[in-house]
Amino acid sequence: MGMPVITASSTTRDQAITDLIQSVALEETALSHILNAEGEKIQKMVALPDVTPEVLLATNKSVESMVNAVSRLEMILQSKLSSFNDCLCQPDISLE
């Protein structure tokens, strides 16, 4: 999967807000892929025929660390969106 691209064509306030929301949506998509990969990691480890409890615990710790990191990023994204709540109800003003 390639890197997402947002074109730099923001000329209005509404477009700038739309671009911000789009960037958050792209970040959310990336985070969902990370969480899915962590789930697949657990499934593969559990399916191993000779996996030890120590290996399962280490895998769990790794996944827990990644989930915590994703949770922190989710809070940052929520903050990013919240900072524009007041902007959504005001009229469009050109940035030029």
N, C-alpha and C positions, 0 to 999 in steps of 0.2 A: 504494500500500500504506500503510495507517495504522500508527500507532505501536502496538507491542505493549503490552498492559496486564496487570500482575500485581496481583491484588486483595490488599489488606492484611488478610488473615484469618488470619495466622499466630498460633496460640495454643499450639501445641506445638513442641517442639524438632524433632521429625520433620518437621513442616510447614515450619518455618523452613529446614531443610536442603533439603527438596524445592523450596522457592521459590528458594533459591540456585542449585540445579542447573538449574531452569527458566530463571532469568535468564541463566545462562551459555549454555544452549541457544539462547535467543533472540538473544543476541549473536553466537553462532556462525552462526546463520542470516543475520543482517545482514552479517557478514563474507563469507559465501559469495556473497551478492548483489553485494557490492562487487567481489570477485575475478571473478565472471562478467562484470560490466560492463567490467572492464579487459580481459578476453579478447575481448569483442566490439569494444572500441575498436581492438585490434590487428588483428582480422580486417577491420574496415572500412577501416583505413588501408592495409593490404596490398592490398586489392581496388581501391583508387583507381587509375585508369588513368595518371595523370601524377604519382604521388607521387615525391618526391625522396628520396635516401638521408638527407639532413639531417632531413627531416620524419619519416622512419622512426626515425632515431636519437633524435630528441626525444620521439617517442611511446614508444619503448622506455624512455627515461630516466624519463618520467612514470609508466609502468606499474611499473617497477622500484621507484620511490619508494613507490608505493601498496602494492606487495607487501611491502616492508620494514616499512611502518607496520602492515599487517595481521599480519605475523609478530610484531612487538612486542606487539600486542594479544593475540595467541594465547598468548604467554608469560605475560602478566598473567592471562588467564583460567585458564591451567593452575595458576598460583600460587593463584588464588582457590579453585579446587577442591581443591588439595592441602592448603590450610589446614583443610579439614574432613574429611580422611581419618580422623583419630582419632575424630571425633564419630560416625561411621557405625556403630561397633561398640559404643557405649555405650547404656544404656537411655534411653528417652524420659523427659524431665523437663518438666513443664508450665512455661511461661514466665510464667504468671500469679502 
